[in-house]
Amino acid sequence: MKTLRFCLSLLALCALLVGTAPMIRSTSADDLSAATNSELARARNATAKYHDVATAEADGYVLEGCVPGEGLEYVNEDLIDCTFDIEHPEALHYIQEGNHLRLVGVEYVVPTDCTATAPEGFTGDADEWEFMAEGFPIWAVRAALWLPNPNGMFAENNPRVPSCP
């Protein structure tokens, strides 16, 4: 009799867990298409060299300041044009870790003069472009390539990024 009760209790618990499974969603990963994930892999491959901030500086990225939820923002103004280029983000985001900077994400920028509507970016509709980002006449989208954002790959702010000093 004890075995039967135990089995029924276990069965009920399993049914409860299975019934709630569709409601459980990971906050650390997006449900992105294979095409989007492939594009993100291309972006990671292209920006891996920028884990060394000296390489970023040598390639024309300049510290513009600190943006809350994004980190220290290095911008390459020569890349700001009317095109979205997965392998050449206009900005790189870093956080201070000990005595060095850690690359945490990238940002793509397209001037608003180029388009009145959000630019075509990554495949699908997960990337949400911000109009007049940071008060500038630009469209911008961020990608948390190197420090996962619990709010999503393309969320505007990453709560895991420390506050600006």
Buried (B, 14 or more C-beta within 10 A) or exposed (E): EEEEEEEEEEEEEEEEEEEEEEEEEEEEEBEBBEEBBEBBEEBEEBBEEBBEBEEBBEBEBEBEEBBEBBBBBBBBEEBBEEEBEBEBBBBBBBBEEEEEBBBBBBBBBBBBEEEEEBBEBBBEEBBEBBEEBBEEEBBBBBBBBBBBBEBBBBBBEBEBBBEEE
